[in-house]
Amino acid sequence: MVRSMVVLSAFAATALAQSSTYSYTFPQGFNLGLVDSSTKSSWCEGQRNTCPQICGGAASQNTCIDATLQFNCVCVDGSQPNVTAYQTTIPFYVCNAYIGQCLANNAGQLDAQEACKEVQCGNKNATDSSSSSSSSSSSTTAASSSASSESTGTASSTMIAAVSATDASMTASSSAAATTTHNAAPIVGLEGYSTGIMAGAMFLAARLFL
């Protein structure tokens, strides 16, 4: 029982240090020498592939040394994500390897082996984090496009209304001018007729006088 408490305490202390400083150290009792070079290389490749996904698509610093498994993951905004919570990272691989070594080191010790099995490794999927970021960005772009379209539509409607009002005003002015011209024509004709009558009357008066 005491040995199982030691196993859990050692791993918990390591996890606490990781979450508070974002720096990674191997759990107490983990033997890096038992991991072959090809496995280390594969783990580093997984770490380098996962770091940008955790950051939402891009990282400003993303390194991993195969021989020591020391890595660095910094997002473009300068933040250092807690990669311990995610799958396919160095902490994830080491955690699972640690459980295997813990079980092997405590063969025949049921309590200690149960404690080894209770160790929790990261289980988050980094691709979910990347997809969530992309979806948020797409929603923002769509909202901006919608607002721009509404603004353009409003401006077009206003312009059409202004043009229609101008056309109506010009039509009304043309109609009024045509009516005035039509009414003026009889008046001009009447004036000409009156002038003719006056001239005829004066001619008759002159004949009578002579």
CNS distance restraints for C-alpha pairs under 8 A (distance, minus, plus):
assign (resid   1 and name CA) (resid   5 and name CA) 6.43 0.50 0.50
assign (resid   1 and name CA) (resid 111 and name CA) 5.86 0.50 0.50
assign (resid   1 and name CA) (resid 112 and name CA) 6.89 0.50 0.50
assign (resid   2 and name CA) (resid   6 and name CA) 6.41 0.50 0.50
assign (resid   3 and name CA) (resid   7 and name CA) 6.41 0.50 0.50
assign (resid   3 and name CA) (resid 111 and name CA) 7.91 0.50 0.50
assign (resid   3 and name CA) (resid 112 and name CA) 5.95 0.50 0.50
assign (resid   4 and name CA) (resid   8 and name CA) 6.42 0.50 0.50
assign (resid   4 and name CA) (resid 111 and name CA) 6.05 0.50 0.50
assign (resid   4 and name CA) (resid 112 and name CA) 4.28 0.50 0.50
assign (resid   4 and name CA) (resid 113 and name CA) 7.52 0.50 0.50
assign (resid   4 and name CA) (resid 114 and name CA) 7.63 0.50 0.50
assign (resid   4 and name CA) (resid 115 and name CA) 5.14 0.50 0.50
assign (resid   4 and name CA) (resid 116 and name CA) 7.55 0.50 0.50
assign (resid   5 and name CA) (resid   9 and name CA) 6.01 0.50 0.50
assign (resid   5 and name CA) (resid 115 and name CA) 7.45 0.50 0.50
assign (resid   6 and name CA) (resid  10 and name CA) 6.06 0.50 0.50
assign (resid   7 and name CA) (resid  11 and name CA) 6.49 0.50 0.50
assign (resid   7 and name CA) (resid 112 and name CA) 7.42 0.50 0.50
assign (resid   7 and name CA) (resid 115 and name CA) 6.68 0.50 0.50
assign (resid   7 and name CA) (resid 116 and name CA) 6.88 0.50 0.50
assign (resid   8 and name CA) (resid  12 and name CA) 6.01 0.50 0.50
assign (resid   8 and name CA) (resid 115 and name CA) 6.46 0.50 0.50
assign (resid   8 and name CA) (resid 116 and name CA) 7.48 0.50 0.50
assign (resid   8 and name CA) (resid 119 and name CA) 7.03 0.50 0.50
assign (resid   9 and name CA) (resid  13 and name CA) 6.08 0.50 0.50
assign (resid  10 and name CA) (resid  14 and name CA) 6.46 0.50 0.50
assign (resid  10 and name CA) (resid  27 and name CA) 6.65 0.50 0.50
assign (resid  10 and name CA) (resid  28 and name CA) 5.63 0.50 0.50
assign (resid  11 and name CA) (resid  15 and name CA) 6.27 0.50 0.50
assign (resid  11 and name CA) (resid  27 and name CA) 5.44 0.50 0.50
assign (resid  11 and name CA) (resid  28 and name CA) 6.65 0.50 0.50
assign (resid  11 and name CA) (resid 119 and name CA) 7.53 0.50 0.50
assign (resid  12 and name CA) (resid  16 and name CA) 6.17 0.50 0.50
assign (resid  13 and name CA) (resid  17 and name CA) 6.34 0.50 0.50
assign (resid  14 and name CA) (resid  18 and name CA) 6.35 0.50 0.50
assign (resid  14 and name CA) (resid  25 and name CA) 6.80 0.50 0.50
assign (resid  14 and name CA) (resid  26 and name CA) 7.23 0.50 0.50
assign (resid  14 and name CA) (resid  27 and name CA) 5.60 0.50 0.50
assign (resid  14 and name CA) (resid  28 and name CA) 7.57 0.50 0.50
assign (resid  15 and name CA) (resid  19 and name CA) 6.30 0.50 0.50
assign (resid  15 and name CA) (resid  84 and name CA) 7.96 0.50 0.50
assign (resid  16 and name CA) (resid  20 and name CA) 6.23 0.50 0.50
assign (resid  17 and name CA) (resid  21 and name CA) 6.04 0.50 0.50
assign (resid  17 and name CA) (resid  22 and name CA) 7.44 0.50 0.50
assign (resid  17 and name CA) (resid  23 and name CA) 7.32 0.50 0.50
assign (resid  17 and name CA) (resid  24 and name CA) 7.70 0.50 0.50
assign (resid  18 and name CA) (resid  22 and name CA) 4.76 0.50 0.50
assign (resid  18 and name CA) (resid  23 and name CA) 5.30 0.50 0.50
assign (resid  18 and name CA) (resid  24 and name CA) 5.46 0.50 0.50
assign (resid  18 and name CA) (resid  25 and name CA) 7.45 0.50 0.50
assign (resid  18 and name CA) (resid  82 and name CA) 7.40 0.50 0.50
assign (resid  18 and name CA) (resid  84 and name CA) 7.51 0.50 0.50
assign (resid  19 and name CA) (resid  23 and name CA) 7.98 0.50 0.50
assign (resid  19 and name CA) (resid  82 and name CA) 6.24 0.50 0.50
assign (resid  19 and name CA) (resid  84 and name CA) 7.96 0.50 0.50
assign (resid  22 and name CA) (resid  80 and name CA) 6.60 0.50 0.50
assign (resid  22 and name CA) (resid  81 and name CA) 7.15 0.50 0.50
assign (resid  22 and name CA) (resid  82 and name CA) 5.85 0.50 0.50
assign (resid  24 and name CA) (resid  70 and name CA) 7.74 0.50 0.50
assign (resid  24 and name CA) (resid  91 and name CA) 7.54 0.50 0.50
assign (resid  26 and name CA) (resid  30 and name CA) 6.42 0.50 0.50
assign (resid  26 and name CA) (resid  94 and name CA) 7.45 0.50 0.50
assign (resid  27 and name CA) (resid  95 and name CA) 7.90 0.50 0.50
assign (resid  27 and name CA) (resid  98 and name CA) 7.62 0.50 0.50
assign (resid  29 and name CA) (resid  98 and name CA) 7.77 0.50 0.50
assign (resid  29 and name CA) (resid 102 and name CA) 7.75 0.50 0.50
assign (resid  30 and name CA) (resid  98 and name CA) 5.53 0.50 0.50
assign (resid  30 and name CA) (resid 101 and name CA) 7.13 0.50 0.50
assign (resid  31 and name CA) (resid  35 and name CA) 7.75 0.50 0.50
assign (resid  31 and name CA) (resid  98 and name CA) 7.96 0.50 0.50
assign (resid  31 and name CA) (resid 101 and name CA) 7.87 0.50 0.50
assign (resid  35 and name CA) (resid  39 and name CA) 6.51 0.50 0.50
assign (resid  35 and name CA) (resid  40 and name CA) 6.71 0.50 0.50
assign (resid  36 and name CA) (resid  40 and name CA) 6.41 0.50 0.50
assign (resid  37 and name CA) (resid  41 and name CA) 6.18 0.50 0.50
assign (resid  37 and name CA) (resid  66 and name CA) 7.38 0.50 0.50
assign (resid  37 and name CA) (resid  67 and name CA) 7.06 0.50 0.50
assign (resid  38 and name CA) (resid  42 and name CA) 6.22 0.50 0.50
assign (resid  39 and name CA) (resid  43 and name CA) 6.16 0.50 0.50
assign (resid  40 and name CA) (resid  44 and name CA) 6.24 0.50 0.50
assign (resid  40 and name CA) (resid  66 and name CA) 5.42 0.50 0.50
assign (resid  40 and name CA) (resid  67 and name CA) 6.89 0.50 0.50
assign (resid  40 and name CA) (resid  69 and name CA) 6.88 0.50 0.50
assign (resid  41 and name CA) (resid  45 and name CA) 6.25 0.50 0.50
assign (resid  41 and name CA) (resid  66 and name CA) 5.04 0.50 0.50
assign (resid  41 and name CA) (resid  67 and name CA) 7.89 0.50 0.50
assign (resid  42 and name CA) (resid  46 and name CA) 6.32 0.50 0.50
assign (resid  43 and name CA) (resid  47 and name CA) 6.25 0.50 0.50
assign (resid  43 and name CA) (resid  66 and name CA) 7.91 0.50 0.50
assign (resid  43 and name CA) (resid  69 and name CA) 7.98 0.50 0.50
assign (resid  43 and name CA) (resid  88 and name CA) 7.40 0.50 0.50
assign (resid  43 and name CA) (resid  89 and name CA) 7.05 0.50 0.50
assign (resid  43 and name CA) (resid  90 and name CA) 6.13 0.50 0.50
assign (resid  43 and name CA) (resid  93 and name CA) 6.68 0.50 0.50
assign (resid  44 and name CA) (resid  48 and name CA) 6.17 0.50 0.50
assign (resid  44 and name CA) (resid  64 and name CA) 5.46 0.50 0.50
assign (resid  44 and name CA) (resid  65 and name CA) 6.87 0.50 0.50
assign (resid  44 and name CA) (resid  66 and name CA) 5.95 0.50 0.50
assign (resid  44 and name CA) (resid  69 and name CA) 6.69 0.50 0.50
assign (resid  44 and name CA) (resid  71 and name CA) 8.00 0.50 0.50
assign (resid  44 and name CA) (resid  89 and name CA) 7.74 0.50 0.50
assign (resid  44 and name CA) (resid  90 and name CA) 6.75 0.50 0.50
assign (resid  45 and name CA) (resid  49 and name CA) 6.19 0.50 0.50
assign (resid  45 and name CA) (resid  64 and name CA) 7.88 0.50 0.50
assign (resid  46 and name CA) (resid  50 and name CA) 6.06 0.50 0.50
assign (resid  46 and name CA) (resid  88 and name CA) 5.38 0.50 0.50
assign (resid  46 and name CA) (resid  89 and name CA) 6.04 0.50 0.50
assign (resid  46 and name CA) (resid  90 and name CA) 7.78 0.50 0.50
assign (resid  47 and name CA) (resid  51 and name CA) 6.09 0.50 0.50
assign (resid  47 and name CA) (resid  64 and name CA) 7.18 0.50 0.50
assign (resid  47 and name CA) (resid  71 and name CA) 7.98 0.50 0.50
assign (resid  47 and name CA) (resid  88 and name CA) 6.20 0.50 0.50
assign (resid  47 and name CA) (resid  89 and name CA) 4.40 0.50 0.50
assign (resid  47 and name CA) (resid  90 and name CA) 5.82 0.50 0.50
assign (resid  48 and name CA) (resid  52 and name CA) 7.51 0.50 0.50
assign (resid  48 and name CA) (resid  62 and name CA) 6.06 0.50 0.50
assign (resid  48 and name CA) (resid  63 and name CA) 6.48 0.50 0.50
assign (resid  48 and name CA) (resid  64 and name CA) 6.80 0.50 0.50
assign (resid  49 and name CA) (resid  53 and name CA) 7.32 0.50 0.50
assign (resid  50 and name CA) (resid  54 and name CA) 6.26 0.50 0.50
assign (resid  50 and name CA) (resid  88 and name CA) 6.67 0.50 0.50
assign (resid  50 and name CA) (resid  89 and name CA) 6.63 0.50 0.50
assign (resid  50 and name CA) (resid 126 and name CA) 6.35 0.50 0.50
assign (resid  51 and name CA) (resid  55 and name CA) 6.38 0.50 0.50
assign (resid  51 and name CA) (resid  59 and name CA) 6.90 0.50 0.50
assign (resid  51 and name CA) (resid  62 and name CA) 6.70 0.50 0.50
assign (resid  51 and name CA) (resid  73 and name CA) 5.96 0.50 0.50
assign (resid  51 and name CA) (resid  83 and name CA) 7.59 0.50 0.50
assign (resid  51 and name CA) (resid  89 and name CA) 7.88 0.50 0.50
assign (resid  52 and name CA) (resid  56 and name CA) 6.34 0.50 0.50
assign (resid  52 and name CA) (resid  57 and name CA) 4.99 0.50 0.50
assign (resid  52 and name CA) (resid  58 and name CA) 4.51 0.50 0.50
assign (resid  52 and name CA) (resid  59 and name CA) 4.98 0.50 0.50
assign (resid  52 and name CA) (resid  62 and name CA) 7.76 0.50 0.50
assign (resid  52 and name CA) (resid  75 and name CA) 7.28 0.50 0.50
assign (resid  53 and name CA) (resid  57 and name CA) 4.95 0.50 0.50
assign (resid  53 and name CA) (resid  58 and name CA) 6.95 0.50 0.50
assign (resid  53 and name CA) (resid 126 and name CA) 5.48 0.50 0.50
assign (resid  53 and name CA) (resid 127 and name CA) 5.86 0.50 0.50
assign (resid  53 and name CA) (resid 129 and name CA) 6.67 0.50 0.50
assign (resid  53 and name CA) (resid 130 and name CA) 5.03 0.50 0.50
assign (resid  54 and name CA) (resid  81 and name CA) 7.28 0.50 0.50
assign (resid  54 and name CA) (resid  83 and name CA) 7.57 0.50 0.50
assign (resid  54 and name CA) (resid 126 and name CA) 5.08 0.50 0.50
assign (resid  54 and name CA) (resid 127 and name CA) 7.36 0.50 0.50
assign (resid  54 and name CA) (resid 129 and name CA) 5.83 0.50 0.50
assign (resid  54 and name CA) (resid 130 and name CA) 6.33 0.50 0.50
assign (resid  55 and name CA) (resid  59 and name CA) 6.24 0.50 0.50
assign (resid  55 and name CA) (resid  74 and name CA) 7.88 0.50 0.50
assign (resid  55 and name CA) (resid  75 and name CA) 5.29 0.50 0.50
assign (resid  55 and name CA) (resid  76 and name CA) 7.72 0.50 0.50
assign (resid  55 and name CA) (resid  81 and name CA) 7.19 0.50 0.50
assign (resid  55 and name CA) (resid 129 and name CA) 7.69 0.50 0.50
assign (resid  55 and name CA) (resid 130 and name CA) 7.14 0.50 0.50
assign (resid  56 and name CA) (resid 129 and name CA) 6.06 0.50 0.50
assign (resid  56 and name CA) (resid 130 and name CA) 4.21 0.50 0.50
assign (resid  56 and name CA) (resid 131 and name CA) 7.54 0.50 0.50
assign (resid  56 and name CA) (resid 132 and name CA) 7.82 0.50 0.50
assign (resid  56 and name CA) (resid 133 and name CA) 5.49 0.50 0.50
assign (resid  56 and name CA) (resid 134 and name CA) 7.45 0.50 0.50
assign (resid  57 and name CA) (resid 130 and name CA) 5.77 0.50 0.50
assign (resid  57 and name CA) (resid 133 and name CA) 7.95 0.50 0.50
assign (resid  58 and name CA) (resid  75 and name CA) 6.52 0.50 0.50
assign (resid  58 and name CA) (resid  76 and name CA) 6.43 0.50 0.50
assign (resid  59 and name CA) (resid  73 and name CA) 7.03 0.50 0.50
assign (resid  59 and name CA) (resid  74 and name CA) 5.72 0.50 0.50
assign (resid  59 and name CA) (resid  75 and name CA) 4.17 0.50 0.50
assign (resid  59 and name CA) (resid  76 and name CA) 5.08 0.50 0.50
assign (resid  60 and name CA) (resid  73 and name CA) 7.88 0.50 0.50
assign (resid  60 and name CA) (resid  74 and name CA) 5.72 0.50 0.50
assign (resid  60 and name CA) (resid  75 and name CA) 5.42 0.50 0.50
assign (resid  60 and name CA) (resid  76 and name CA) 4.79 0.50 0.50
assign (resid  60 and name CA) (resid  78 and name CA) 7.66 0.50 0.50
assign (resid  61 and name CA) (resid  72 and name CA) 6.47 0.50 0.50
assign (resid  61 and name CA) (resid  73 and name CA) 5.47 0.50 0.50
assign (resid  61 and name CA) (resid  74 and name CA) 4.91 0.50 0.50
assign (resid  61 and name CA) (resid  75 and name CA) 6.91 0.50 0.50
assign (resid  61 and name CA) (resid  76 and name CA) 8.00 0.50 0.50
assign (resid  62 and name CA) (resid  71 and name CA) 7.44 0.50 0.50
assign (resid  62 and name CA) (resid  72 and name CA) 5.52 0.50 0.50
assign (resid  62 and name CA) (resid  73 and name CA) 4.76 0.50 0.50
assign (resid  62 and name CA) (resid  74 and name CA) 6.61 0.50 0.50
assign (resid  63 and name CA) (resid  71 and name CA) 5.29 0.50 0.50
assign (resid  63 and name CA) (resid  72 and name CA) 5.17 0.50 0.50
assign (resid  63 and name CA) (resid  73 and name CA) 6.80 0.50 0.50
assign (resid  64 and name CA) (resid  69 and name CA) 6.11 0.50 0.50
assign (resid  64 and name CA) (resid  70 and name CA) 5.68 0.50 0.50
assign (resid  64 and name CA) (resid  71 and name CA) 4.07 0.50 0.50
assign (resid  64 and name CA) (resid  72 and name CA) 6.53 0.50 0.50
assign (resid  65 and name CA) (resid  69 and name CA) 5.12 0.50 0.50
assign (resid  65 and name CA) (resid  70 and name CA) 5.49 0.50 0.50
assign (resid  65 and name CA) (resid  71 and name CA) 6.35 0.50 0.50
assign (resid  66 and name CA) (resid  70 and name CA) 7.74 0.50 0.50
assign (resid  69 and name CA) (resid  90 and name CA) 6.95 0.50 0.50
assign (resid  71 and name CA) (resid  90 and name CA) 7.83 0.50 0.50
assign (resid  73 and name CA) (resid  80 and name CA) 6.23 0.50 0.50
assign (resid  73 and name CA) (resid  81 and name CA) 7.22 0.50 0.50
assign (resid  74 and name CA) (resid  78 and name CA) 5.98 0.50 0.50
assign (resid  74 and name CA) (resid  79 and name CA) 5.80 0.50 0.50
assign (resid  74 and name CA) (resid  80 and name CA) 4.74 0.50 0.50
assign (resid  74 and name CA) (resid  81 and name CA) 7.04 0.50 0.50
assign (resid  75 and name CA) (resid  79 and name CA) 5.41 0.50 0.50
assign (resid  75 and name CA) (resid  80 and name CA) 6.27 0.50 0.50
assign (resid  75 and name CA) (resid  81 and name CA) 7.48 0.50 0.50
assign (resid  83 and name CA) (resid  89 and name CA) 6.63 0.50 0.50
assign (resid  83 and name CA) (resid  91 and name CA) 7.27 0.50 0.50
assign (resid  84 and name CA) (resid  89 and name CA) 7.18 0.50 0.50
assign (resid  84 and name CA) (resid  90 and name CA) 7.90 0.50 0.50
assign (resid  84 and name CA) (resid  91 and name CA) 5.23 0.50 0.50
assign (resid  84 and name CA) (resid  92 and name CA) 6.39 0.50 0.50
assign (resid  84 and name CA) (resid 121 and name CA) 7.72 0.50 0.50
assign (resid  84 and name CA) (resid 122 and name CA) 5.75 0.50 0.50
assign (resid  85 and name CA) (resid  92 and name CA) 7.80 0.50 0.50
assign (resid  85 and name CA) (resid 121 and name CA) 7.32 0.50 0.50
assign (resid  85 and name CA) (resid 122 and name CA) 4.09 0.50 0.50
assign (resid  85 and name CA) (resid 123 and name CA) 6.29 0.50 0.50
assign (resid  85 and name CA) (resid 124 and name CA) 6.02 0.50 0.50
assign (resid  86 and name CA) (resid  92 and name CA) 6.81 0.50 0.50
assign (resid  86 and name CA) (resid 122 and name CA) 4.69 0.50 0.50
assign (resid  86 and name CA) (resid 123 and name CA) 5.44 0.50 0.50
assign (resid  86 and name CA) (resid 124 and name CA) 4.46 0.50 0.50
assign (resid  86 and name CA) (resid 125 and name CA) 6.01 0.50 0.50
assign (resid  86 and name CA) (resid 126 and name CA) 6.28 0.50 0.50
assign (resid  87 and name CA) (resid  92 and name CA) 5.54 0.50 0.50
assign (resid  87 and name CA) (resid  93 and name CA) 7.95 0.50 0.50
assign (resid  87 and name CA) (resid 122 and name CA) 5.50 0.50 0.50
assign (resid  87 and name CA) (resid 123 and name CA) 5.36 0.50 0.50
assign (resid  87 and name CA) (resid 124 and name CA) 5.84 0.50 0.50
assign (resid  87 and name CA) (resid 125 and name CA) 6.02 0.50 0.50
assign (resid  87 and name CA) (resid 126 and name CA) 7.13 0.50 0.50
assign (resid  88 and name CA) (resid  92 and name CA) 5.98 0.50 0.50
assign (resid  88 and name CA) (resid  93 and name CA) 6.62 0.50 0.50
assign (resid  89 and name CA) (resid  93 and name CA) 6.27 0.50 0.50
assign (resid  90 and name CA) (resid  94 and name CA) 5.98 0.50 0.50
assign (resid  91 and name CA) (resid  95 and name CA) 5.81 0.50 0.50
assign (resid  91 and name CA) (resid 121 and name CA) 7.94 0.50 0.50
assign (resid  91 and name CA) (resid 122 and name CA) 7.76 0.50 0.50
assign (resid  92 and name CA) (resid  96 and name CA) 6.41 0.50 0.50
assign (resid  92 and name CA) (resid 121 and name CA) 5.85 0.50 0.50
assign (resid  92 and name CA) (resid 122 and name CA) 5.65 0.50 0.50
assign (resid  93 and name CA) (resid  97 and name CA) 6.21 0.50 0.50
assign (resid  94 and name CA) (resid  98 and name CA) 5.84 0.50 0.50
assign (resid  95 and name CA) (resid  99 and name CA) 6.38 0.50 0.50
assign (resid  95 and name CA) (resid 120 and name CA) 7.98 0.50 0.50
assign (resid  95 and name CA) (resid 121 and name CA) 5.77 0.50 0.50
assign (resid  96 and name CA) (resid 100 and name CA) 6.54 0.50 0.50
assign (resid  96 and name CA) (resid 121 and name CA) 6.86 0.50 0.50
assign (resid  97 and name CA) (resid 101 and name CA) 6.26 0.50 0.50
assign (resid  98 and name CA) (resid 102 and name CA) 5.88 0.50 0.50
assign (resid  99 and name CA) (resid 103 and name CA) 6.18 0.50 0.50
assign (resid  99 and name CA) (resid 116 and name CA) 5.61 0.50 0.50
assign (resid  99 and name CA) (resid 117 and name CA) 6.60 0.50 0.50
assign (resid  99 and name CA) (resid 119 and name CA) 7.22 0.50 0.50
assign (resid 100 and name CA) (resid 104 and name CA) 6.30 0.50 0.50
assign (resid 101 and name CA) (resid 105 and name CA) 6.00 0.50 0.50
assign (resid 102 and name CA) (resid 106 and name CA) 6.20 0.50 0.50
assign (resid 102 and name CA) (resid 113 and name CA) 7.13 0.50 0.50
assign (resid 102 and name CA) (resid 116 and name CA) 5.86 0.50 0.50
assign (resid 103 and name CA) (resid 107 and name CA) 6.20 0.50 0.50
assign (resid 103 and name CA) (resid 112 and name CA) 7.87 0.50 0.50
assign (resid 103 and name CA) (resid 113 and name CA) 5.31 0.50 0.50
assign (resid 103 and name CA) (resid 116 and name CA) 6.27 0.50 0.50
assign (resid 103 and name CA) (resid 117 and name CA) 7.97 0.50 0.50
assign (resid 106 and name CA) (resid 110 and name CA) 7.86 0.50 0.50
assign (resid 106 and name CA) (resid 112 and name CA) 6.20 0.50 0.50
assign (resid 106 and name CA) (resid 113 and name CA) 6.06 0.50 0.50
assign (resid 107 and name CA) (resid 113 and name CA) 7.41 0.50 0.50
assign (resid 109 and name CA) (resid 113 and name CA) 6.10 0.50 0.50
assign (resid 110 and name CA) (resid 114 and name CA) 6.08 0.50 0.50
assign (resid 111 and name CA) (resid 115 and name CA) 6.33 0.50 0.50
assign (resid 112 and name CA) (resid 116 and name CA) 6.31 0.50 0.50
assign (resid 113 and name CA) (resid 117 and name CA) 6.35 0.50 0.50
assign (resid 114 and name CA) (resid 118 and name CA) 6.41 0.50 0.50
assign (resid 115 and name CA) (resid 119 and name CA) 6.95 0.50 0.50
assign (resid 125 and name CA) (resid 129 and name CA) 7.22 0.50 0.50
assign (resid 126 and name CA) (resid 130 and name CA) 6.54 0.50 0.50
assign (resid 127 and name CA) (resid 131 and name CA) 6.04 0.50 0.50
assign (resid 128 and name CA) (resid 132 and name CA) 6.07 0.50 0.50
assign (resid 129 and name CA) (resid 133 and name CA) 6.40 0.50 0.50
assign (resid 130 and name CA) (resid 134 and name CA) 6.34 0.50 0.50
assign (resid 131 and name CA) (resid 135 and name CA) 6.04 0.50 0.50
assign (resid 132 and name CA) (resid 136 and name CA) 6.22 0.50 0.50
assign (resid 133 and name CA) (resid 137 and name CA) 6.28 0.50 0.50
assign (resid 134 and name CA) (resid 138 and name CA) 6.14 0.50 0.50
assign (resid 135 and name CA) (resid 139 and name CA) 6.15 0.50 0.50
assign (resid 136 and name CA) (resid 140 and name CA) 6.29 0.50 0.50
assign (resid 137 and name CA) (resid 141 and name CA) 6.29 0.50 0.50
assign (resid 138 and name CA) (resid 142 and name CA) 6.07 0.50 0.50
assign (resid 139 and name CA) (resid 143 and name CA) 6.13 0.50 0.50
assign (resid 140 and name CA) (resid 144 and name CA) 6.27 0.50 0.50
assign (resid 141 and name CA) (resid 145 and name CA) 6.19 0.50 0.50
assign (resid 142 and name CA) (resid 146 and name CA) 6.12 0.50 0.50
assign (resid 143 and name CA) (resid 147 and name CA) 6.24 0.50 0.50
assign (resid 144 and name CA) (resid 148 and name CA) 6.18 0.50 0.50
assign (resid 145 and name CA) (resid 149 and name CA) 6.14 0.50 0.50
assign (resid 146 and name CA) (resid 150 and name CA) 6.21 0.50 0.50
assign (resid 147 and name CA) (resid 151 and name CA) 6.20 0.50 0.50
assign (resid 148 and name CA) (resid 152 and name CA) 6.18 0.50 0.50
assign (resid 149 and name CA) (resid 153 and name CA) 6.06 0.50 0.50
assign (resid 150 and name CA) (resid 154 and name CA) 6.16 0.50 0.50
assign (resid 151 and name CA) (resid 155 and name CA) 6.26 0.50 0.50
assign (resid 152 and name CA) (resid 156 and name CA) 6.18 0.50 0.50
assign (resid 153 and name CA) (resid 157 and name CA) 6.19 0.50 0.50
assign (resid 154 and name CA) (resid 158 and name CA) 6.22 0.50 0.50
assign (resid 155 and name CA) (resid 159 and name CA) 6.24 0.50 0.50
assign (resid 156 and name CA) (resid 160 and name CA) 6.18 0.50 0.50
assign (resid 157 and name CA) (resid 161 and name CA) 6.19 0.50 0.50
assign (resid 158 and name CA) (resid 162 and name CA) 6.25 0.50 0.50
assign (resid 159 and name CA) (resid 163 and name CA) 6.23 0.50 0.50
assign (resid 160 and name CA) (resid 164 and name CA) 6.16 0.50 0.50
assign (resid 161 and name CA) (resid 165 and name CA) 6.19 0.50 0.50
assign (resid 162 and name CA) (resid 166 and name CA) 6.26 0.50 0.50
assign (resid 163 and name CA) (resid 167 and name CA) 6.22 0.50 0.50
assign (resid 164 and name CA) (resid 168 and name CA) 6.20 0.50 0.50
assign (resid 165 and name CA) (resid 169 and name CA) 6.24 0.50 0.50
assign (resid 166 and name CA) (resid 170 and name CA) 6.25 0.50 0.50
assign (resid 167 and name CA) (resid 171 and name CA) 6.14 0.50 0.50
assign (resid 168 and name CA) (resid 172 and name CA) 6.20 0.50 0.50
assign (resid 169 and name CA) (resid 173 and name CA) 6.26 0.50 0.50
assign (resid 170 and name CA) (resid 174 and name CA) 6.22 0.50 0.50
assign (resid 171 and name CA) (resid 175 and name CA) 6.23 0.50 0.50
assign (resid 172 and name CA) (resid 176 and name CA) 6.25 0.50 0.50
assign (resid 173 and name CA) (resid 177 and name CA) 6.26 0.50 0.50
assign (resid 174 and name CA) (resid 178 and name CA) 6.20 0.50 0.50
assign (resid 175 and name CA) (resid 179 and name CA) 6.23 0.50 0.50
assign (resid 176 and name CA) (resid 180 and name CA) 6.29 0.50 0.50
assign (resid 177 and name CA) (resid 181 and name CA) 6.29 0.50 0.50
assign (resid 178 and name CA) (resid 182 and name CA) 6.18 0.50 0.50
assign (resid 179 and name CA) (resid 183 and name CA) 6.23 0.50 0.50
assign (resid 180 and name CA) (resid 184 and name CA) 6.17 0.50 0.50
assign (resid 181 and name CA) (resid 185 and name CA) 6.50 0.50 0.50
assign (resid 182 and name CA) (resid 186 and name CA) 7.83 0.50 0.50
assign (resid 183 and name CA) (resid 187 and name CA) 7.31 0.50 0.50
assign (resid 184 and name CA) (resid 188 and name CA) 6.46 0.50 0.50
assign (resid 185 and name CA) (resid 189 and name CA) 6.42 0.50 0.50
assign (resid 186 and name CA) (resid 190 and name CA) 6.09 0.50 0.50
assign (resid 187 and name CA) (resid 191 and name CA) 6.27 0.50 0.50
assign (resid 188 and name CA) (resid 192 and name CA) 6.46 0.50 0.50
assign (resid 189 and name CA) (resid 193 and name CA) 6.34 0.50 0.50
assign (resid 190 and name CA) (resid 194 and name CA) 6.25 0.50 0.50
assign (resid 191 and name CA) (resid 195 and name CA) 6.33 0.50 0.50
assign (resid 192 and name CA) (resid 196 and name CA) 6.49 0.50 0.50
assign (resid 193 and name CA) (resid 197 and name CA) 6.57 0.50 0.50
assign (resid 194 and name CA) (resid 198 and name CA) 6.42 0.50 0.50
assign (resid 195 and name CA) (resid 199 and name CA) 6.34 0.50 0.50
assign (resid 196 and name CA) (resid 200 and name CA) 6.34 0.50 0.50
assign (resid 197 and name CA) (resid 201 and name CA) 6.28 0.50 0.50
assign (resid 198 and name CA) (resid 202 and name CA) 6.29 0.50 0.50
assign (resid 199 and name CA) (resid 203 and name CA) 6.29 0.50 0.50
assign (resid 200 and name CA) (resid 204 and name CA) 6.41 0.50 0.50
assign (resid 201 and name CA) (resid 205 and name CA) 6.26 0.50 0.50
assign (resid 202 and name CA) (resid 206 and name CA) 6.25 0.50 0.50
assign (resid 203 and name CA) (resid 207 and name CA) 6.51 0.50 0.50
assign (resid 204 and name CA) (resid 208 and name CA) 6.34 0.50 0.50
assign (resid 205 and name CA) (resid 209 and name CA) 6.22 0.50 0.50
assign (resid 206 and name CA) (resid 210 and name CA) 6.32 0.50 0.50
